[in-house]
Amino acid sequence: MSTQQAEDRAEIRQQRLQGRLGPEVQEFRNTCKSLQLATITKEGLPHVSYSPFAFDQAGYYILVSDLAAHGQNLKGNRNVSIMMVQDEASAKSVHARKRLTFDTTAEHIDKSSKQGKAGVNALIERFGEMAQNLAQLGDFNLYKLTPSSGRYVKGFGQAFNVSGNDLVDFLHLNEGHVEKEKQKIAELTAEQD
């Protein structure tokens, strides 16, 4: 098989995977109403929290109070990891819950700007009066989290790399557990010889 044929086959597999998983990832994201936030304190320590979110092609919008620890963290460090995770009650196994994670960059958005109004409106559309009330409070800031690299995990042995917003760059990660097991067997066999 020529290099060109191999590249063509890889592209066809990629398109099939995208066609099958792209809508699944988007549907999963749309069913989640909150995301887990991993922010960094001014001392460089990790801090985990959560926030309701709205999503559009620009990124994930959250309203965060300055009184909250994660609100202070976002002011000092723009690097944030986010995770949307399947509810334990609906998962077949607590060890293999579906999840979508991204490394993101946080940006404070003025709520009165054009983009700020779009972000607040997206939150109001999703959460109604509560989001509208929070957006009017002075200590609540609007942040846009712009995703870069991510991962979608469907279950055991079903992990897929995902690119930023467009979800185009899927790469099936299916060799991790298998390769480690093969390596263990090889090491045990070598020890016995």
Secondary structure, DSSP 8 states (H G I E B T S, - for coil): --HHHHHHHHHHHHHHHHHHHHHHHHHHHHH--EEEEEEE-TTS-EEEEEEE-EEETTEEEEEEETTSHHHHHHHH--EEEEEEE--GGG-S-GGG--EEEEEEEEEEE-TTSHHHHHHHHHHHHHHTHHHHHHHHSTTEEEEEEEEEEEEEEEETTEEEEE-TTT----EEE-SHHHHHHHHHHHHHHHHH-
